[in-house]
Amino acid sequence: MPDLSILVDGLKLPNPFVVGSGPPGTNANVIGKAYDEGWGAVICKTVSLDAAKVVNVEPRYARLRAAGSREIIGWENIELISDRPFATWVHEFKQIKDRHPDRVLIASIMEEYRKDAWVEIVERCQEAGVDALECNFSCPHGLPERRMGSAMGENPEMLEEVCGWVMGAAKVPVWAKMTPNVTHVEDPSRAALHAGCQGISAINTIRSVMGVNLDTLRPEPSVEGFTTPGGYSSKAVMPVALRMCMEIAQLIRTEFPGRSLSGIGGIESGRDAAQFILLGCDTVQVCTYVMKVGYRCVRTMCDELAAFMEQHQFRALADFKGYSLQYFTTHHDLVRRQAAARLSRAAVKPDGQPVKTDHEWRGDDFVRQSDALARG
């Protein structure tokens, strides 16, 4: 049988599936449930030293469903970080590690742009026994006026400075969680790695507006008739997440070999996870899907990932990590490769070949011509 276990940044996980920071890791009770179901690790909902500034509203979720079905393909949230007192979290961190000493617990932390605050939260989380830290530089909504979350992650210079503060106090591995709401995700990733962080997590949610209710003319989710842009997740974001993880993985290969990458974004199956690993991820995080179907989904995802590995005769995750990165190139190179391939074909293609230039498109055959240029 394939071996799903992994050693990443000194952390031993029975499988690469990690509960991502959010409601599925919001207290000791649900974290214990995740361990019972077999998750490789859990990242708690983001904590801060002063929870008094965190006030959630309801409703705070909006969902996008596929046309003609009830399938949820997109999920927006305007939920803030944990509203539970930090002292409570410290107590529960100790409680969780006492009950599950062999399982990996990662604290997601977020603070204002103050060195003393970041150092304090790092030190107190470590003292409580957490195995690693994930710095939330990526939440797209809430508390931007305090330069928290993505307001910090969108500024590579500030991010590198803060990561330097964290690494100066950290005695456990540190992952920096990236926002997708930037032009080039390599820039903040490079800043975090340059400051010494062991790994990158990517991506957090995409800043979004889910839609407008055409009966009330109010955008959703509607709170007393008003809303604010939120974070978009679920299956629909997976192509964006794959692209950004690919870019970060290439950055790690060329500039920071040995650093780790935890992929996030729309993962709902073992085959989804396999794609992230093929593009250079060590682990994968799941949050929204747990909210949709529950913690037990990890069992099916492990079985599906193992089946994929058996299909290709991979014995361990390292056997295929980053394998598909070799197939990315420039458009200029694609043109060169296709020209060379066409020259090598002796036989002339039959009628119905794909269009090669824009003047070949025909209105009556537009759909057929489009299909001929697509795969799958």
C-alpha positions in Angstrom: 0.0 0.0 0.0 1.2 3.6 -0.7 2.6 5.5 2.3 0.7 8.7 2.9 2.8 9.8 5.8 5.1 12.8 5.5 7.8 14.6 7.4 7.7 18.3 6.8 9.7 20.9 8.7 10.3 18.3 11.3 6.6 17.6 11.8 5.5 14.0 11.4 2.0 13.7 9.8 0.2 10.4 9.1 -1.1 11.9 5.9 -0.9 15.3 4.1 -4.4 16.4 4.9 -4.6 19.4 7.2 -7.6 21.1 8.6 -7.2 24.7 7.4 -7.6 27.7 9.7 -11.2 28.7 10.1 -14.5 27.4 11.8 -13.4 23.7 11.6 -10.7 24.5 14.1 -12.5 26.9 16.3 -12.1 25.2 19.7 -10.7 22.1 21.4 -13.9 20.1 20.9 -13.9 20.3 17.1 -10.1 19.9 16.9 -10.4 16.7 18.8 -13.1 15.5 16.4 -10.7 16.2 13.5 -8.0 14.1 15.1 -10.4 11.3 15.8 -11.4 11.2 12.1 -7.8 10.9 11.0 -6.7 14.3 9.8 -2.9 14.7 9.5 -2.8 18.0 11.4 -5.1 20.8 12.5 -4.6 24.6 12.2 -6.7 26.4 14.7 -8.9 29.4 13.8 -6.7 32.5 13.8 -6.1 33.9 17.3 -4.9 37.3 18.5 -4.0 38.7 21.9 -7.1 40.9 22.1 -10.3 39.1 21.1 -12.4 42.0 22.3 -11.9 43.8 18.9 -13.4 40.8 17.1 -17.2 41.1 16.7 -18.9 38.8 14.1 -22.2 39.4 12.4 -24.8 37.1 10.9 -25.5 36.0 8.3 -21.9 35.9 7.4 -21.8 33.3 4.6 -23.1 33.4 1.0 -23.0 30.4 -1.3 -22.9 30.0 -5.1 -24.6 26.9 -6.5 -24.2 25.3 -9.8 -26.9 26.1 -12.3 -29.7 23.5 -12.1 -28.5 21.8 -8.9 -27.9 22.4 -5.2 -24.2 21.7 -5.5 -22.1 24.5 -3.8 -19.2 25.5 -5.9 -18.4 28.9 -4.3 -18.6 30.1 -0.7 -18.1 33.7 0.5 -17.5 34.6 4.1 -17.2 37.8 6.0 -16.3 36.0 9.2 -13.5 37.5 11.4 -10.8 35.7 13.3 -11.5 34.0 16.6 -13.6 35.9 19.1 -12.5 33.7 22.0 -10.1 35.1 24.7 -6.5 34.3 24.1 -6.2 32.9 27.6 -8.9 30.4 26.7 -6.9 29.4 23.7 -3.7 28.9 25.7 -5.6 26.6 28.1 -7.1 24.6 25.2 -3.8 24.3 23.4 -2.4 22.6 26.4 -5.5 20.5 26.8 -5.3 19.4 23.2 -1.7 18.4 23.3 -2.2 16.5 26.6 -5.0 14.5 24.9 -3.3 14.1 21.5 0.5 14.3 22.2 1.3 12.5 18.9 -0.8 14.7 16.7 0.3 18.0 15.0 -1.3 21.2 16.3 -0.6 24.4 14.5 -1.6 27.8 15.9 -2.7 30.4 13.3 -1.7 33.8 14.7 -2.4 37.4 13.6 -1.4 40.7 15.2 -1.1 44.4 14.6 2.0 46.0 13.2 3.8 45.9 16.6 6.9 43.9 17.4 6.0 43.4 21.0 2.6 42.0 20.1 4.0 39.5 17.6 6.8 38.4 20.0 4.3 37.9 22.8 1.8 35.8 20.8 4.6 33.6 19.5 6.1 33.0 22.9 2.8 32.3 24.6 1.6 29.9 21.9 4.9 28.0 22.1 4.7 27.8 25.9 1.3 26.2 25.5 2.8 23.4 23.4 1.8 24.0 19.8 3.9 22.2 17.2 4.1 25.0 14.7 2.8 28.5 13.8 1.1 29.8 10.8 1.2 33.6 10.4 -2.1 34.9 8.9 -1.0 37.7 6.5 -3.9 37.0 4.3 -7.4 37.5 5.6 -9.1 39.8 3.0 -11.6 41.5 5.2 -12.0 42.8 8.7 -9.5 44.9 10.8 -7.6 46.4 7.8 -7.6 49.7 9.7 -5.2 48.0 12.1 -3.0 46.8 9.2 -3.8 43.2 10.0 -4.3 40.2 7.7 -4.0 41.0 3.9 -3.3 44.6 4.6 0.0 43.4 5.9 0.5 40.5 3.4 0.0 42.8 0.4 3.1 44.8 1.6 6.3 42.6 1.1 8.5 45.0 3.0 6.2 45.1 6.0 5.7 41.4 5.8 9.4 40.7 5.8 9.9 42.9 8.8 7.2 41.1 10.8 8.4 37.7 9.8 11.8 38.7 11.1 10.2 39.5 14.5 8.4 36.2 14.5 11.5 34.2 13.5 13.5 36.0 16.2 11.2 34.5 18.8 10.1 31.2 17.2 11.4 27.9 18.4 9.0 25.9 16.2 8.4 25.8 12.4 6.7 28.9 11.0 4.5 29.0 7.9 3.5 32.3 6.3 0.0 32.3 4.8 -0.3 34.2 1.6 -3.1 36.3 0.2 -4.1 35.8 -3.4 -5.1 39.4 -3.7 -1.8 40.5 -5.2 -0.4 40.7 -8.7 2.6 38.4 -8.1 2.3 36.0 -5.2 6.0 35.4 -5.5 6.8 38.8 -4.0 5.3 38.4 -0.5 6.3 34.7 -0.5 9.9 35.6 -1.2 9.8 38.2 1.6 8.6 35.6 4.1 11.2 33.0 3.0 14.0 35.6 3.0 13.1 36.4 6.6 13.6 32.8 7.5 10.1 31.2 7.6 10.3 27.5 7.0 7.2 27.3 4.8 4.5 29.1 2.8 0.7 28.4 2.9 -1.3 29.4 -0.1 -3.9 30.6 -0.8 -6.3 32.3 1.5 -9.6 33.4 0.2 -10.1 35.7 -2.8 -11.7 39.1 -2.1 -15.1 39.0 -3.6 -18.7 40.0 -3.8 -20.9 36.9 -4.1 -23.8 38.6 -5.9 -26.9 40.8 -5.6 -30.3 39.5 -4.7 -32.5 40.5 -7.6 -35.7 40.5 -5.4 -34.3 42.8 -2.7 -31.6 44.5 -4.8 -29.3 44.0 -1.8 -25.8 42.4 -2.1 -25.3 39.1 -0.2 -24.8 38.3 2.6 -27.1 41.0 3.7 -26.7 42.3 7.3 -29.4 44.8 8.1 -29.6 45.5 4.4 -25.8 46.1 3.9 -22.7 44.0 3.3 -19.0 44.2 2.8 -16.7 42.4 0.4 -15.6 39.0 1.8 -13.4 36.0 1.1 -14.2 33.6 -1.7 -13.5 29.9 -1.3 -14.7 26.4 -2.3 -14.3 24.5 -5.5 -14.4 27.5 -7.8 -11.1 28.9 -6.5 -9.0 25.8 -7.2 -7.6 26.9 -10.6 -6.4 30.1 -9.1 -4.9 28.3 -6.1 -3.2 25.8 -8.4 -1.6 28.6 -10.4 -0.3 30.4 -7.4 1.0 27.3 -5.7 2.8 26.4 -8.9 4.5 29.9 -8.9 5.5 29.6 -5.3 6.8 26.1 -5.8 9.0 27.3 -8.7 10.2 30.1 -6.5 11.1 27.6 -3.7 12.9 25.4 -6.2 15.1 28.1 -7.6 15.7 30.4 -4.6 14.9 28.6 -1.4 15.4 24.8 -1.8 14.2 22.8 1.1 11.4 25.1 2.2 7.9 23.8 2.4 4.6 24.6 0.7 1.1 23.9 2.0 -1.6 24.1 -0.7 -5.0 25.5 -0.1 -8.0 26.2 -2.3 -11.1 24.2 -3.3 -9.7 20.8 -2.3 -12.6 18.3 -2.1 -11.0 14.9 -3.0 -7.8 12.9 -2.9 -7.4 13.6 -6.7 -7.6 17.3 -6.0 -4.9 16.9 -3.4 -2.8 15.0 -5.9 -2.8 17.9 -8.3 -1.5 20.3 -5.6 1.3 17.8 -4.7 2.2 17.4 -8.3 2.6 21.1 -8.5 5.0 21.2 -5.5 3.0 21.1 -2.3 4.1 19.1 0.7 0.7 19.2 2.4 -2.8 20.3 1.5 -5.3 22.2 3.7 -9.1 21.8 3.7 -11.5 24.2 5.4 -14.7 25.0 3.4 -15.2 21.4 2.3 -15.3 20.4 6.0 -18.0 23.0 6.5 -19.9 21.5 3.6 -19.7 17.8 4.5 -18.0 17.3 7.9 -14.7 16.0 9.2 -15.1 12.4 8.0 -14.4 13.4 4.5 -10.7 12.9 5.2 -11.1 9.1 5.1 -12.4 9.2 1.6 -9.8 11.7 0.5 -7.0 9.4 1.9 -8.4 6.5 0.0 -8.6 8.5 -3.2 -5.1 9.7 -2.9 -3.8 6.2 -2.2 -5.7 4.9 -5.3 -4.1 7.6 -7.4 -0.7 6.6 -6.1 -1.3 2.9 -6.8 -2.5 3.8 -10.3 0.9 5.4 -11.0 3.0 3.1 -8.8 4.0 5.8 -6.4 5.1 4.5 -3.1 5.5 7.8 -1.2 4.3 11.4 -1.6 7.9 12.4 -2.4 7.8 10.2 -5.5 5.5 12.7 -7.3 5.9 16.0 -5.4 6.5 18.7 -8.0 6.5 16.2 -10.9 4.2 18.3 -13.1 6.2 21.6 -12.7 8.5 20.5 -15.6 5.6 20.9 -18.0 5.2 24.7 -17.5 6.8 27.0 -20.1 6.2 30.3 -21.9 3.7 30.8 -24.7 6.6 31.6 -27.0 8.0 28.2 -26.3 4.6 26.5 -26.9 4.6 28.1 -30.3 8.1 26.8 -31.0 7.2 23.3 -29.8 4.0 23.0 -31.8 5.7 24.2 -35.0 8.4 21.6 -34.6 5.8 18.9 -33.9 3.9 19.8 -37.0 7.0 19.7 -39.2 7.7 16.2 -38.0 4.3 14.9 -39.0 4.6 13.4 -42.5 0.8 12.9 -43.0 -1.5 15.7 -43.7 -4.3 16.1 -41.2 -7.8 15.3 -42.3 -10.4 17.9 -42.8 -11.7 19.2 -39.4 -8.2 20.0 -38.0 -8.1 22.7 -35.3 -7.8 26.3 -36.4 -4.2 27.7 -36.5 -4.9 31.4 -37.1 -7.7 33.7 -36.3 -8.9 34.1 -39.9 -9.9 30.4 -40.0 -12.8 30.8 -37.5 -16.2 30.3 -39.0 -19.5 31.4 -37.4 -21.4 28.2 -38.4 -18.6 25.9 -37.0 -17.6 28.1 -34.0 -18.6 25.6 -31.3 -17.0 22.6 -33.1 -13.8 24.6 -33.7 -13.7 25.6 -30.0 -14.2 22.0 -28.9 -11.3 21.0 -31.2 -9.0 23.3 -29.3 -9.9 22.1 -25.9 -8.9 19.0 -23.9 -11.4 17.3 -21.7 
